[in-house]
């Protein structure tokens, strides 16, 4: 019974941590409650609370610091090796990003060869709403070719069968740990996108005093959000609606409404579309720098391949 109870506590904690990371209300390095506090919150003994925390530690979600406590674990960002010139390009693009200029926009404005041949980046998720959100963000802000892939497809067909032609993968905090373990054999960098921090914090604050309505296309997306707020006081204020399954007329005319990128184009015929705010997604600074580095490195490899092919052709002609 104690083992089953520990698994249940670990599940709730896991969902809360992933949801917090996803919405920006929890950050890497944040301290989490101690064993005694967790035991009191979940009405279990300290041994059960400790066992639950060890599960999350083994999964890489939390880390214990000696004589300090438990913290949200840092994530190792796999970055490619860069030449000095490539590192300078990364610094330039990251500086532009800090000032609100998307790397893709800067590349186009400068008519740089950097974006003449867009890099392929896999957008891996388990539901259509999050998949569309991260694909839209990656294509818009980083000018990459977003290649959609489900986590089930990666597991079933294997990493080589699905991700062999991409330079990197983008996912969410919900699947980052799982995907990184899957792609470790091929060394593919994985980056986790989140709801744009200011929007995520704004929504979470609003939930403390009024209902917030969200519209998507995939029931799994709605279930994930509900799981992230399980057992919290604000969970009852998040109302999830799935197009084609739920009646949108039930949404009050004066309610705050948000819509996923997948649902937005399908919502135009409904009156609620005129007052629905789109969810915004972004990469945290460290993750953004990692993706930019992967893009720069891939362009360097492409130029090297093209140069080698050109030299080979000229040799054949001679």
Buried (B, 14 or more C-beta within 10 A) or exposed (E): EEEEBBEBBBBBBBBBBBBBBBBBBBEBEEEBBEBEEBBEBBEBEEEBBBBBBBBBBEBBBBBEEEEEEBBBBEBEBBBBEBEEEBEEBBEBBBEBBEEEBBBBBBBEEEEEEBBEEBBBBBBBBBBBBBBBBBBBBBBBBBBBBBBBBBBEBBEEEEBEEBBEEBBBBBBBBBBBBBBBEBBEEEEBBBBBBBBBBEBBBBBBEBBEEEBBBBBBBBBBBBEBBBBBBEEBEBBEBBBBBBBEEBEBEEBEEEBBBBBBBBBBEBBEEBEBBEEBBBBBBBBBEEBBBBBBBBBBBBBBEBEEEEEEEEEEEEEEEE
